[in-house]
């Protein structure tokens, strides 16, 4: 194992400071005699300097036992070794000290700049790395239930925010918000989404099984509060459309209600339902039957401009964001350059 160069550096710094400080305390005039400098009128002040340097040495010995832990001591010492030469240059300019007195600055300060600086640099790198926290499964499994749900639900990043509109076999409407809708294929045009386990009544799931159709409606930034409120547990005989002040819209005889306030909405026919054995959630595969979209939000190349439509996304369970386009790229092929497209 390589020796700890930081600890060794601070050990030598500590020994040197204690030696130099003790020397100055016991023989305050010796330094001035060796450098041909006029002795101070009050040697006691110079002895105080020696005492401070020796105490610094004790601090370096302590820091040497765990340099990264005791980095504040290194920082204070480094600053002293920077300000010392600055003060000496000022004294030279004022003809207070002869240049020969600078040997103290060389051994007390300058030679320590690089090792002390490297230690502080290593500390800064470790601080950046330590801002990244690792959370093992055994830790997040012990989170409170709601905290764990928020944590896990946030990990996938930004997700689309959509309202699912359904009716039961009596014609009662239902609306619920989901963040799990995703593209499954373009030919045939398939969407997928997840419904939570039916260990408790799930009106949306029941309606999907009875009617086989639903609508998917983008949440617009103008009604995120009402859209989010649909996640509340209302009685079956109270429609979320009514409770959350949203407007049901039936188009061209499609049996599921669209949300009138939504800019982008489309009808779906259920193709398959799979219950995931791992956690009991229901994976719904549905085929897109029709799409309703503002004309100015559909580009000539078929791309839907969801930013212009004002569609929002959701992070976690309850935080909503507006999307902002960063770049659009051409179709990626091996060897192609990373060039963005401009509209």
C-alpha positions in Angstrom: 0.0 0.0 0.0 1.3 3.4 -0.9 2.2 5.7 1.9 -0.2 8.6 2.7 1.7 11.5 1.2 -0.7 14.0 2.7 -0.2 12.6 6.2 3.6 12.6 5.7 3.5 16.2 4.4 1.5 17.4 7.4 3.8 15.4 9.8 6.9 17.2 8.4 5.1 20.6 8.4 4.1 20.0 12.0 7.6 19.0 13.1 9.2 22.0 11.2 6.7 24.5 12.7 7.2 23.2 16.2 11.0 23.3 15.8 11.1 26.8 14.2 8.5 28.2 16.7 10.4 26.8 19.7 13.7 28.2 18.4 12.2 31.7 18.1 10.6 31.5 21.5 13.9 30.4 23.2 16.3 32.5 21.0 14.3 35.4 19.7 17.3 37.4 18.4 19.0 34.5 16.6 17.0 34.8 13.4 17.9 38.5 13.1 21.5 37.9 13.8 21.7 35.2 11.0 20.0 37.4 8.4 21.7 40.7 9.4 18.4 42.3 10.3 18.0 45.0 12.9 16.6 43.4 16.1 13.1 44.4 17.1 12.6 46.7 20.0 10.1 44.3 21.6 11.4 40.8 21.2 8.4 39.5 23.2 6.2 40.2 20.1 8.6 38.1 18.0 8.4 35.3 20.6 4.6 35.5 20.2 5.1 34.8 16.5 7.2 31.8 17.4 4.5 30.6 19.8 1.8 30.9 17.1 3.9 29.0 14.5 4.6 26.2 17.0 0.8 26.0 17.8 0.2 25.7 14.0 2.7 22.8 14.0 0.6 21.0 16.6 -2.5 21.6 14.4 -0.6 20.1 11.4 0.3 17.0 13.4 -3.4 16.5 14.3 -4.5 17.1 10.6 -1.9 14.6 9.5 -3.8 11.8 11.2 -6.8 12.4 8.8 -6.0 15.1 6.3 -9.3 15.1 4.4 -11.2 15.2 7.7 -9.2 18.0 9.2 -8.9 20.1 6.0 -9.9 23.4 7.8 -6.6 23.3 9.6 -4.8 22.9 6.2 -6.8 25.7 4.8 -6.0 28.1 7.6 -2.3 27.1 7.3 -2.4 27.6 3.6 -3.9 31.1 3.9 -1.2 32.0 6.4 1.5 30.8 4.0 0.0 33.0 1.3 -0.4 36.1 3.3 3.0 35.8 4.9 4.9 36.4 1.7 2.6 39.2 0.8 3.4 40.9 4.1 7.1 40.3 3.5 7.0 42.0 0.1 5.3 45.0 1.6 8.0 45.1 4.3 10.7 44.9 1.6 9.1 47.8 -0.3 9.1 49.8 3.0 12.7 48.9 3.7 11.7 47.2 7.0 13.5 43.9 6.3 16.5 43.1 4.1 16.1 40.6 1.3 18.1 38.0 3.2 15.4 37.8 5.8 13.3 36.1 3.0 14.9 32.8 3.8 12.3 32.5 6.6 9.6 33.0 4.0 11.0 30.3 1.7 11.1 27.6 4.3 8.1 28.8 6.4 5.7 29.5 3.5 6.7 29.0 -0.1 7.8 25.4 -0.1 4.5 24.4 1.4 2.3 26.0 -1.2 2.2 23.1 -3.6 1.6 20.2 -1.1 -1.0 22.2 0.9 -2.6 23.3 -2.3 -2.8 19.7 -3.6 -4.4 18.5 -0.3 -7.1 21.2 -0.6 -7.6 20.3 -4.3 -8.2 16.7 -3.3 -10.6 17.9 -0.6 -12.6 19.8 -3.2 -12.8 16.8 -5.5 -14.0 14.6 -2.6 -16.6 17.2 -1.7 -18.0 17.1 -5.2 -18.1 13.3 -5.1 -19.6 13.2 -1.7 -22.6 15.3 -2.9 -23.6 12.1 -4.8 -25.5 9.9 -2.3 -25.8 6.1 -2.7 -29.0 4.6 -1.4 -29.1 0.9 -1.3 -32.3 -1.2 -1.5 -32.2 -2.1 2.2 -32.3 1.6 3.0 -35.1 2.8 0.8 -37.2 -0.3 1.6 -37.3 1.1 5.2 -38.5 4.6 4.1 -42.0 5.5 5.3 -44.6 4.2 2.7 -45.4 7.6 1.2 -41.7 8.7 1.2 -40.7 5.5 -0.6 -43.5 6.0 -3.1 -42.4 9.5 -3.9 -38.8 8.5 -4.1 -39.2 5.6 -6.4 -41.8 7.4 -8.5 -39.4 10.3 -9.1 -36.5 8.1 -10.4 -37.8 7.8 -13.9 -37.6 11.5 -14.4 -40.1 13.7 -16.3 -43.2 11.8 -17.4 -46.2 12.7 -19.5 -49.3 13.8 -17.6 -52.5 12.5 -19.0 -56.2 12.1 -17.9 -57.9 8.8 -18.7 -61.6 9.2 -19.5 -64.0 6.2 -19.2 -67.6 5.3 -18.7 -69.2 2.4 -16.9 -71.9 0.2 -18.3 -74.5 2.7 -17.0 -73.0 5.6 -18.7 -71.4 7.2 -15.6 -68.2 9.1 -16.5 -64.9 8.7 -14.7 -61.6 10.5 -15.0 -58.2 9.8 -13.5 -54.7 11.2 -13.9 -51.8 8.9 -14.8 -48.1 9.5 -15.5 -47.4 6.1 -17.0 -48.6 6.4 -20.6 -46.0 5.5 -23.3 -45.6 4.8 -27.0 -45.6 1.1 -27.9 -45.5 1.2 -31.7 -46.6 3.2 -34.7 -48.0 0.4 -37.0 -50.3 -0.5 -35.5 -50.5 2.6 -33.4 -50.3 1.4 -29.8 -50.0 3.0 -26.4 -49.4 1.4 -23.1 -50.1 2.6 -19.5 -50.2 1.2 -16.0 -53.2 0.9 -13.6 -52.4 0.3 -10.0 -53.4 -3.0 -8.3 -57.1 -3.6 -7.9 -56.7 -4.7 -4.3 -59.1 -1.7 -3.7 -61.8 -0.6 -6.2 -60.3 0.9 -9.4 -63.2 2.5 -11.3 -61.0 3.2 -14.3 -59.9 -0.5 -14.5 -63.4 -1.7 -14.1 -64.7 0.6 -16.8 -61.9 -0.5 -19.2 -62.9 -4.1 -18.7 -66.6 -3.3 -19.2 -66.4 -0.9 -22.2 -63.0 -1.7 -23.7 -62.4 1.9 -24.7 -61.0 5.1 -23.0 -59.6 8.5 -23.9 -56.2 9.8 -23.2 -56.0 13.6 -22.7 -52.9 15.7 -22.3 -52.9 17.9 -19.2 -52.7 21.5 -20.2 -50.9 24.0 -17.9 -54.2 25.9 -17.5 -55.8 23.2 -15.4 -53.1 21.2 -13.7 -54.8 21.9 -10.3 -58.0 20.3 -11.4 -56.3 17.5 -13.2 -54.3 16.6 -10.1 -57.4 16.7 -8.0 -58.8 13.7 -10.0 -56.4 11.5 -8.1 -58.6 11.9 -5.0 -60.8 8.9 -4.0 -64.3 10.1 -4.9 -67.4 7.9 -4.5 -68.3 5.8 -7.6 -71.5 7.8 -8.2 -69.6 11.1 -8.3 -67.8 11.8 -11.6 -64.4 13.4 -11.4 -65.5 15.6 -14.3 -68.1 17.2 -11.9 -66.0 17.1 -8.8 -62.9 18.7 -10.5 -64.8 21.1 -12.7 -63.7 19.6 -16.0 -65.9 19.2 -19.1 -66.8 15.8 -20.6 -66.9 15.8 -24.4 -68.2 12.9 -26.6 -67.0 13.0 -30.2 -68.3 11.1 -33.2 -70.1 8.5 -31.1 -67.0 7.3 -29.3 -68.2 5.8 -26.0 -65.6 7.3 -23.7 -65.5 11.0 -22.7 -62.8 13.3 -23.8 -61.7 16.3 -21.7 -62.8 19.4 -23.5 -60.1 21.6 -21.9 -57.4 19.3 -23.2 -55.6 20.5 -26.3 -54.4 17.0 -27.4 -56.6 14.0 -26.9 -57.2 10.7 -28.5 -59.4 7.6 -28.3 -58.1 4.2 -27.4 -59.4 0.7 -27.7 -58.1 -1.9 -25.2 -56.1 -4.6 -26.9 -54.7 -6.5 -23.9 -54.5 -6.4 -20.1 -51.6 -8.1 -18.3 -51.4 -8.3 -14.5 -47.7 -8.1 -13.5 -47.0 -10.8 -10.9 -44.2 -8.8 -9.3 -46.5 -6.2 -7.8 -50.0 -6.7 -9.0 -50.2 -3.7 -11.3 -52.1 -3.9 -14.6 -50.4 -3.2 -17.9 -52.9 -2.0 -20.5 -52.1 -2.2 -24.2 -54.4 0.0 -26.3 -54.7 0.9 -29.9 -55.2 4.6 -31.0 -58.5 5.0 -32.8 -58.6 8.8 -33.3 -56.6 11.9 -32.5 -57.8 15.4 -31.9 -55.2 18.1 -32.0 -55.0 21.9 -32.8 -54.0 22.4 -36.4 -51.1 24.6 -35.6 -49.6 21.9 -33.3 -49.2 19.4 -36.1 -46.1 20.0 -38.3 -45.9 19.0 -42.0 -43.5 16.1 -41.1 -46.1 14.6 -38.7 -44.4 15.8 -35.6 -46.7 16.9 -32.8 -45.5 20.2 -31.1 -46.4 19.4 -27.6 -44.7 22.6 -26.3 -47.0 24.8 -28.5 -49.9 22.7 -27.3 -49.1 23.6 -23.7 -48.9 20.0 -22.5 -47.2 19.6 -19.1 -45.1 16.8 -17.6 -44.9 15.5 -14.1 -42.1 14.6 -11.8 -42.8 12.1 -9.1 -46.4 12.0 -7.9 -47.3 15.7 -7.5 -44.9 18.1 -9.2 -45.7 19.5 -12.6 -43.4 21.1 -15.2 -43.7 22.8 -18.5 -41.6 21.3 -21.3 -39.1 23.4 -23.2 -37.5 22.1 -26.4 -33.7 22.1 -26.3 -32.7 20.7 -29.7 -34.1 18.5 -32.5 -31.8 16.1 -34.2 -31.8 14.3 -37.5 -32.4 10.5 -37.7 -29.3 8.9 -36.1 -27.3 6.5 -38.3 -23.8 5.1 -37.8 -21.2 7.6 -38.8 -23.6 10.5 -38.9 -22.7 13.8 -37.3 -24.5 15.2 -34.3 -26.3 18.1 -36.1 -29.4 19.6 -34.8 -32.3 20.6 -37.1 -33.9 24.0 -37.2 -37.6 24.5 -37.9 
